[in-house]
Amino acid sequence: MSETIDDVPTEPAKRADRLYGAFLIVLALASAAAPLFAEATLGWTLLLAGVIGLTWLMLDRTPRGRLVAFWWSLVALALGVHLVFHVLLGAIPLGLAICAGFMMLGVAEALFGLQRYSHSVGARIAMVLGGVAALAFGISIPMTWPDIPRWAGGATMGLMFAAFGVALELGAPWRHVSKLRS
């Protein structure tokens, strides 16, 4: 597929990618350490990733993968709200919400990597690996619920956030629009 000028992110979009990438890496560290503090931290990190992700999408004007990135941010936000504030807890059981939420996050993250990073093998691999980790965790929930090890959610979110953050960092610095025009 040939690239057009619209496919190349602007400098503000690259800065937004790098900033959100760094934020996700910090969230990855917080998520990995979450079982040591409180499991509610996992809900808050998902909520923050969703809110900041939607903000990031307002700054990022790159069309590739935009819909999938929006879906990822929306699912992270919804799952975070469900875990933190117990919204719809009576209507949607926690195990089902976690299972479906992580499966959707995994598929969206992998698709985003495949759609957005055709130019960067490292970024694409990182996104797909993060997506696979989230998808595997979501698939394992029905088999392990409610006896999930305390570390499993934090480790999964740590991998998912770190992969997304690293991919944004790796994918942000590609060529300028002026080089594509010449």
BALOBA-1460 file (C-alpha; in Angstrom, 3 decimals):
// residues 182
<rec num="1" residu="m" x="0.000" y="0.000" z="0.000"/>
<rec num="2" residu="s" x="1.463" y="3.407" z="-0.908"/>
<rec num="3" residu="e" x="1.575" y="6.154" z="1.669"/>
<rec num="4" residu="t" x="-0.057" y="9.518" z="1.171"/>
<rec num="5" residu="i" x="0.692" y="12.777" z="2.897"/>
<rec num="6" residu="d" x="-2.361" y="12.164" z="5.127"/>
<rec num="7" residu="d" x="-0.784" y="8.909" z="6.370"/>
<rec num="8" residu="v" x="2.295" y="10.708" z="7.685"/>
<rec num="9" residu="p" x="1.808" y="12.126" z="11.182"/>
<rec num="10" residu="t" x="2.470" y="15.807" z="11.751"/>
<rec num="11" residu="e" x="5.042" y="16.947" z="14.281"/>
<rec num="12" residu="p" x="2.335" y="17.679" z="16.923"/>
<rec num="13" residu="a" x="0.919" y="14.176" z="16.337"/>
<rec num="14" residu="k" x="4.389" y="12.656" z="16.801"/>
<rec num="15" residu="r" x="4.818" y="14.602" z="20.051"/>
<rec num="16" residu="a" x="1.382" y="13.398" z="21.199"/>
<rec num="17" residu="d" x="2.404" y="9.814" z="20.357"/>
<rec num="18" residu="r" x="5.639" y="10.135" z="22.325"/>
<rec num="19" residu="l" x="3.884" y="11.739" z="25.303"/>
<rec num="20" residu="y" x="1.109" y="9.111" z="25.411"/>
<rec num="21" residu="g" x="3.718" y="6.400" z="24.913"/>
<rec num="22" residu="a" x="5.703" y="7.642" z="27.928"/>
<rec num="23" residu="f" x="2.471" y="7.861" z="29.954"/>
<rec num="24" residu="l" x="1.577" y="4.254" z="29.094"/>
<rec num="25" residu="i" x="5.045" y="3.075" z="30.107"/>
<rec num="26" residu="v" x="4.567" y="4.771" z="33.503"/>
<rec num="27" residu="l" x="1.138" y="3.096" z="33.771"/>
<rec num="28" residu="a" x="2.796" y="-0.220" z="32.907"/>
<rec num="29" residu="l" x="5.110" y="0.163" z="35.894"/>
<rec num="30" residu="a" x="2.208" y="1.133" z="38.153"/>
<rec num="31" residu="s" x="0.157" y="-1.823" z="36.909"/>
<rec num="32" residu="a" x="2.979" y="-4.291" z="37.407"/>
<rec num="33" residu="a" x="3.358" y="-3.062" z="41.002"/>
<rec num="34" residu="a" x="-0.415" y="-2.810" z="41.636"/>
<rec num="35" residu="p" x="-0.902" y="-6.193" z="43.336"/>
<rec num="36" residu="l" x="1.635" y="-5.074" z="45.912"/>
<rec num="37" residu="f" x="-0.522" y="-2.077" z="46.832"/>
<rec num="38" residu="a" x="-4.177" y="-2.486" z="45.944"/>
<rec num="39" residu="e" x="-6.110" y="-4.147" z="43.164"/>
<rec num="40" residu="a" x="-8.114" y="-0.940" z="42.720"/>
<rec num="41" residu="t" x="-4.965" y="0.491" z="41.123"/>
<rec num="42" residu="l" x="-5.663" y="-1.687" z="38.085"/>
<rec num="43" residu="g" x="-9.077" y="-0.095" z="37.609"/>
<rec num="44" residu="w" x="-7.626" y="3.391" z="37.960"/>
<rec num="45" residu="t" x="-4.842" y="2.705" z="35.462"/>
<rec num="46" residu="l" x="-7.397" y="1.481" z="32.906"/>
<rec num="47" residu="l" x="-9.573" y="4.521" z="33.559"/>
<rec num="48" residu="l" x="-6.609" y="6.891" z="33.124"/>
<rec num="49" residu="a" x="-5.396" y="5.081" z="30.004"/>
<rec num="50" residu="g" x="-8.862" y="5.492" z="28.489"/>
<rec num="51" residu="v" x="-9.280" y="9.170" z="29.374"/>
<rec num="52" residu="i" x="-5.786" y="10.160" z="28.273"/>
<rec num="53" residu="g" x="-6.145" y="7.898" z="25.211"/>
<rec num="54" residu="l" x="-9.237" y="9.761" z="24.058"/>
<rec num="55" residu="t" x="-7.357" y="13.038" z="24.581"/>
<rec num="56" residu="w" x="-4.399" y="11.658" z="22.600"/>
<rec num="57" residu="l" x="-6.732" y="10.810" z="19.723"/>
<rec num="58" residu="m" x="-7.905" y="14.426" z="19.574"/>
<rec num="59" residu="l" x="-4.277" y="15.476" z="18.987"/>
<rec num="60" residu="d" x="-3.350" y="12.656" z="16.623"/>
<rec num="61" residu="r" x="-4.541" y="13.256" z="13.078"/>
<rec num="62" residu="t" x="-3.102" y="10.087" z="11.546"/>
<rec num="63" residu="p" x="-5.959" y="8.152" z="9.904"/>
<rec num="64" residu="r" x="-4.329" y="4.698" z="10.046"/>
<rec num="65" residu="g" x="-5.773" y="2.736" z="12.908"/>
<rec num="66" residu="r" x="-7.704" y="5.697" z="14.292"/>
<rec num="67" residu="l" x="-10.999" y="3.821" z="14.693"/>
<rec num="68" residu="v" x="-9.294" y="0.879" z="16.406"/>
<rec num="69" residu="a" x="-7.342" y="3.229" z="18.712"/>
<rec num="70" residu="f" x="-10.609" y="4.969" z="19.597"/>
<rec num="71" residu="w" x="-12.172" y="1.581" z="20.383"/>
<rec num="72" residu="w" x="-9.166" y="0.610" z="22.581"/>
<rec num="73" residu="s" x="-9.392" y="3.878" z="24.532"/>
<rec num="74" residu="l" x="-13.165" y="3.581" z="24.938"/>
<rec num="75" residu="v" x="-12.956" y="-0.040" z="26.168"/>
<rec num="76" residu="a" x="-10.140" y="0.858" z="28.603"/>
<rec num="77" residu="l" x="-12.220" y="3.758" z="29.923"/>
<rec num="78" residu="a" x="-15.400" y="1.667" z="30.257"/>
<rec num="79" residu="l" x="-13.592" y="-1.218" z="31.969"/>
<rec num="80" residu="g" x="-11.830" y="1.226" z="34.287"/>
<rec num="81" residu="v" x="-15.123" y="2.913" z="35.231"/>
<rec num="82" residu="h" x="-16.692" y="-0.511" z="35.814"/>
<rec num="83" residu="l" x="-13.817" y="-1.643" z="38.067"/>
<rec num="84" residu="v" x="-13.410" y="1.613" z="40.000"/>
<rec num="85" residu="f" x="-16.989" y="2.779" z="40.454"/>
<rec num="86" residu="h" x="-18.782" y="-0.584" z="40.061"/>
<rec num="87" residu="v" x="-21.037" y="0.903" z="37.403"/>
<rec num="88" residu="l" x="-23.454" y="-1.724" z="36.078"/>
<rec num="89" residu="l" x="-22.018" y="-4.325" z="38.469"/>
<rec num="90" residu="g" x="-25.492" y="-5.782" z="38.992"/>
<rec num="91" residu="a" x="-26.116" y="-6.004" z="35.240"/>
<rec num="92" residu="i" x="-22.671" y="-7.155" z="34.093"/>
<rec num="93" residu="p" x="-20.870" y="-9.630" z="36.374"/>
<rec num="94" residu="l" x="-17.271" y="-8.692" z="37.117"/>
<rec num="95" residu="g" x="-15.793" y="-11.860" z="35.581"/>
<rec num="96" residu="l" x="-17.691" y="-11.321" z="32.336"/>
<rec num="97" residu="a" x="-16.683" y="-7.640" z="32.190"/>
<rec num="98" residu="i" x="-13.001" y="-8.479" z="32.700"/>
<rec num="99" residu="c" x="-13.126" y="-11.346" z="30.195"/>
<rec num="100" residu="a" x="-14.859" y="-9.348" z="27.456"/>
<rec num="101" residu="g" x="-12.932" y="-6.162" z="28.229"/>
<rec num="102" residu="f" x="-9.498" y="-7.735" z="27.964"/>
<rec num="103" residu="m" x="-10.433" y="-9.710" z="24.866"/>
<rec num="104" residu="m" x="-11.593" y="-6.496" z="23.172"/>
<rec num="105" residu="l" x="-8.482" y="-4.615" z="24.353"/>
<rec num="106" residu="g" x="-6.251" y="-7.385" z="23.020"/>
<rec num="107" residu="v" x="-7.881" y="-7.521" z="19.600"/>
<rec num="108" residu="a" x="-7.930" y="-3.711" z="19.310"/>
<rec num="109" residu="e" x="-4.266" y="-3.360" z="20.333"/>
<rec num="110" residu="a" x="-3.106" y="-6.019" z="17.854"/>
<rec num="111" residu="l" x="-5.218" y="-4.535" z="15.030"/>
<rec num="112" residu="f" x="-3.948" y="-1.041" z="15.815"/>
<rec num="113" residu="g" x="-0.369" y="-2.266" z="15.544"/>
<rec num="114" residu="l" x="-1.034" y="-3.988" z="12.233"/>
<rec num="115" residu="q" x="-2.910" y="-1.016" z="10.740"/>
<rec num="116" residu="r" x="-0.787" y="1.840" z="12.033"/>
<rec num="117" residu="y" x="2.754" y="0.508" z="11.902"/>
<rec num="118" residu="s" x="3.297" y="-0.971" z="8.457"/>
<rec num="119" residu="h" x="6.519" y="1.096" z="8.360"/>
<rec num="120" residu="s" x="7.957" y="-0.017" z="11.721"/>
<rec num="121" residu="v" x="8.412" y="-3.724" z="12.352"/>
<rec num="122" residu="g" x="9.445" y="-3.175" z="15.990"/>
<rec num="123" residu="a" x="6.366" y="-1.083" z="16.777"/>
<rec num="124" residu="r" x="4.089" y="-3.578" z="15.017"/>
<rec num="125" residu="i" x="5.583" y="-6.531" z="16.914"/>
<rec num="126" residu="a" x="5.296" y="-4.702" z="20.259"/>
<rec num="127" residu="m" x="1.616" y="-3.884" z="19.663"/>
<rec num="128" residu="v" x="0.745" y="-7.397" z="18.569"/>
<rec num="129" residu="l" x="2.532" y="-8.921" z="21.586"/>
<rec num="130" residu="g" x="0.690" y="-6.556" z="23.948"/>
<rec num="131" residu="g" x="-2.579" y="-7.448" z="22.260"/>
<rec num="132" residu="v" x="-1.870" y="-11.169" z="22.531"/>
<rec num="133" residu="a" x="-1.107" y="-10.797" z="26.265"/>
<rec num="134" residu="a" x="-4.428" y="-9.001" z="26.875"/>
<rec num="135" residu="l" x="-6.344" y="-11.473" z="24.700"/>
<rec num="136" residu="a" x="-4.802" y="-14.477" z="26.475"/>
<rec num="137" residu="f" x="-5.694" y="-12.996" z="29.859"/>
<rec num="138" residu="g" x="-9.278" y="-12.358" z="28.711"/>
<rec num="139" residu="i" x="-9.615" y="-15.903" z="27.384"/>
<rec num="140" residu="s" x="-8.238" y="-17.363" z="30.638"/>
<rec num="141" residu="i" x="-10.759" y="-15.553" z="32.867"/>
<rec num="142" residu="p" x="-13.633" y="-18.065" z="32.467"/>
<rec num="143" residu="m" x="-11.233" y="-20.902" z="33.286"/>
<rec num="144" residu="t" x="-9.706" y="-19.278" z="36.376"/>
<rec num="145" residu="w" x="-12.432" y="-16.988" z="37.785"/>
<rec num="146" residu="p" x="-12.550" y="-16.178" z="40.702"/>
<rec num="147" residu="d" x="-9.214" y="-17.791" z="41.644"/>
<rec num="148" residu="i" x="-7.045" y="-15.598" z="39.435"/>
<rec num="149" residu="p" x="-3.585" y="-15.049" z="40.946"/>
<rec num="150" residu="r" x="-3.239" y="-11.506" z="42.299"/>
<rec num="151" residu="w" x="-0.263" y="-10.786" z="40.065"/>
<rec num="152" residu="a" x="-1.891" y="-11.891" z="36.786"/>
<rec num="153" residu="g" x="-3.962" y="-8.753" z="36.131"/>
<rec num="154" residu="g" x="-1.110" y="-6.411" z="36.971"/>
<rec num="155" residu="a" x="1.352" y="-8.374" z="34.857"/>
<rec num="156" residu="t" x="-1.062" y="-8.444" z="31.898"/>
<rec num="157" residu="m" x="-1.785" y="-4.731" z="32.105"/>
<rec num="158" residu="g" x="1.895" y="-4.007" z="32.556"/>
<rec num="159" residu="l" x="2.680" y="-5.917" z="29.360"/>
<rec num="160" residu="m" x="-0.250" y="-4.389" z="27.478"/>
<rec num="161" residu="f" x="0.556" y="-0.788" z="28.468"/>
<rec num="162" residu="a" x="4.314" y="-1.233" z="28.017"/>
<rec num="163" residu="a" x="3.858" y="-2.727" z="24.540"/>
<rec num="164" residu="f" x="1.520" y="0.087" z="23.488"/>
<rec num="165" residu="g" x="3.845" y="2.729" z="24.938"/>
<rec num="166" residu="v" x="6.982" y="1.259" z="23.356"/>
<rec num="167" residu="a" x="5.208" y="0.978" z="19.997"/>
<rec num="168" residu="l" x="4.183" y="4.641" z="20.135"/>
<rec num="169" residu="e" x="7.755" y="5.616" z="20.988"/>
<rec num="170" residu="l" x="9.200" y="3.478" z="18.179"/>
<rec num="171" residu="g" x="6.606" y="4.529" z="15.624"/>
<rec num="172" residu="a" x="6.609" y="8.282" z="16.286"/>
<rec num="173" residu="p" x="9.922" y="9.383" z="14.753"/>
<rec num="174" residu="w" x="9.384" y="8.386" z="11.122"/>
<rec num="175" residu="r" x="9.954" y="10.634" z="8.135"/>
<rec num="176" residu="h" x="8.590" y="14.127" z="7.645"/>
<rec num="177" residu="v" x="5.823" y="15.162" z="5.256"/>
<rec num="178" residu="s" x="8.375" y="17.266" z="3.306"/>
<rec num="179" residu="k" x="10.408" y="14.117" z="2.506"/>
<rec num="180" residu="l" x="7.279" y="12.368" z="1.196"/>
<rec num="181" residu="r" x="6.415" y="15.314" z="-1.072"/>
<rec num="182" residu="s" x="9.796" y="15.340" z="-2.821"/>
